[in-house]
Amino acid sequence: MKRFSILIVMTAAIVCSGNAQTEQRVQLVPDAVSQINLSGRQSLRIVAGSETRLETKSNHDNIARVRGDKMIISSDSAGITLSIAPKRNIKVSTEDYANVVFEGAFPMRSELEVHAEDFSTVTFVGSASDTVRSTNLILHAEDYAHIGSGSIMQAVQIDFSSEDFSRISLKGLDYIAGPNDTSIEQRSLVSDFGRIYTGRTTAGDMLLYTSEEEHDKTNMLGNMTDRVADAVRSSAGSEKQKKTVSWHFGGFILDFAWGWHNWGNEMFTGFAGVESPAEVGTTFNNIQLSGNYAIAHNRWLGFYVGLGLEWDKWKFVAPQVQFNTAAEPYAFANAGATSGSMLLTTRYVVVPFSIRIGDRDGVHLVLSAIPGIHWNASGLRTKQTIGNSTETIKDRSINRYINPYKFDIRAELYYSWFGIYAQFSTLSTFKGNSEELFPVKFGIIL
């Protein structure tokens, strides 16, 4: 009898435990909250309800945390449903592969705003009668995000934007009469290969136009990037693959470098300069700007190719110099002036090839090989004071002696987006029978 009683108690405990695990948890959304944030491969279902609240079967007490006017969905919650009360205005913001589904019809409200980025998706699902109604409808997509609808969107005013290979594709958009004679307004912005399709677009009973994704056969680049984005979402979506490295392809990064420079008679000796009329100051006159295309990259490794420009102003220590072609080898010589200043400007079109090693959001190293072609706008500039004015004399004849090619190697050490660099030239600035001068450059890079 005693053993039987123990079994009954154990069975009851197991049943109670199972019920506790499947208990529906509810978290009300405070009135002060106007934005729901979702990131990190999370999924959220949104429906119309009598009150605004979050529901889940998660074991966690708090489904989301509140920071000011934002509610951030917990990264370890699953199966979350957000009910939105009538007339409640909520902005939904998604990033990092997050997935949001608006399900069914939504009654009229003053504003509905969705902002999707970083491969996230937002979808309105329902039948043709499941309309989503809002006086002001705001849909923004960027960085390969996708906002789509299988139901009809109705609004008085719209604000749509799609950029960085993102797309907005709706089944249909109806402009409706607004309260208090609110005028119909539309703002639609597309940039950097973004696309917007509003489907069958009407105003009252009048058909305005039809803009459908299925009929856009001309956007080959868009269709290709859609397949790439879908493949990236698929590879990043499963729990099993979260532990593996996800490779991404495409995207542009802008690099801006600004630093000091000098040159030496041998490679790597530029920090010490030269002891001749070619001596220049270690000045803050190296500027580099390039756009880099990501061939393939993940969080810990990346391969890039770029196209950019590089400018240098070499300021001579001597007031004036001249390039003596009567000497052997050709070399700079002191012009004998006691006043004024002279500098040499060089410009190159460069094609950097780079490898990133390390955490792109933390400390990482970038190694670059930088071939370049000399841009003929270079030359010597002399500043002289004549009377009460200063005149600048330009002489481009030296360009014929500048090496038409360059090949530099550069190391960059970053923390997140801020870095420092050191760059060394493997080729002399001047060609042929000329004094060899190998530049060295260092500074900050963003």
Buried (B, 14 or more C-beta within 10 A) or exposed (E): EEEEEEEEEEEEEEEEEEEEEEEEBEBEBEEEBBBBBBBEBBBBBBBBBEEBBBBBBBEEEEBBEBEEEBBBBBEEBEEBBBBBBEEBBBBBBBBBBBBBBBBBBBEBBEBBBBBBBBBBBBBBBBEEEBBBBBBBBBBBBBBBBBBBBBBBBBBBBBBBBBBBBBBBBBBBBBBBEBEEEEEBEBEEEBEEBBBBBBBBBBEEEEEBEEBBBEEBEEBEEBEEBBEBBBEBBEBBBEEEEEEEEBEBEBBEBEBEBBBBBBBBBEBEBBBEBBEBBBBBBBBEBBBBBBEBEBBEBEBEBBEBEBEBBBBBBBBBBBBBBBBBBEEEEBBBBBBEBEEBBBBBBBBBBBBBBBEBEBEBEEEBEBEBBBBBEBBEEBBBBBBBEEEEEEEEEEBEEBBEBBBEEBEBBBBBBBEEEEBBBBBBBEBBBBBEEBBBBBBBBBBEBE
